[in-house]
Amino acid sequence: MNRGLFNLLLRWIVLAVGVMLAARIIPGIKYDTAGTLIVVVLVMSFFNAVLRPLLILFTMPLIIFSLGLGVLAVNALLFYFVGEIIQGFEVASFWSALGGSVIVSVTSMVMNRVVRGVKLQAAEEPKKRPPSGKGDVIDI
């Protein structure tokens, strides 16, 4: 499987786990079916790729003034907006969206560290080098 496609699928799975946790923990967040969850993940990943950078650019003074807390507001707005446009996914209020976006962010951070740790362990395995003098490299 292509490495880029694998990374994309892994990000979608992590996002889906984060949304499921948010729906279980935060009282104002609900989704109807697994199909709805898949649509939510696809739309959220699209918004995070397209709208989030633009919103962060336009709200940069607020983000700087609030010492980075404005990014939480941008994430919550995107989470709330997804709840407004997707039928079957309910986000009751901005505060529910804020809690949900924090849970999704923490889940993503934890999973990225776990995956990075697995990659580091794989990279630490000794790689076999060709015997000197028998390869294409000239040893000096």
Phi, psi and omega in degrees: 000143179298136183298321179295318178294320177298316179296321178295315178297321178296319177296320178295320179295317179297318178296320178296319177297318179297318179292321178296318177297318179298320180293329179280326187269316185270125184298331186268009182244127180214149170226151187278303188229172176294327177297320176297319179299319179296316178297318178300315181297316180296315180292318179296319179293324176295314179297321179294330180277327187253303186282321185301313178299322178293316179296321178294321178297314182287334180257017182305318178300319177296319181296317179293316181297324182269010180058039176096349181290342177297334177296324176298320179294320178297314178299318180294320178298318178295319178298315179295319181296320177298321177295331179283326187264342182256120178285132182101353176239117186246129171237112191291321185208174177298323181291324174295318178296322178296314178297318179296319180292326176294317180296318178296319180295316180294318178300315179296318180297315181296314181294323177296321178293321178295314180295319179297322177296321178294319179295321179295321178295320179293325180287334181282345179297137183295135178264140181283129177258145177294147179301142182294142179090349182245005181251189180277351183269137179267119178275132178243000000 
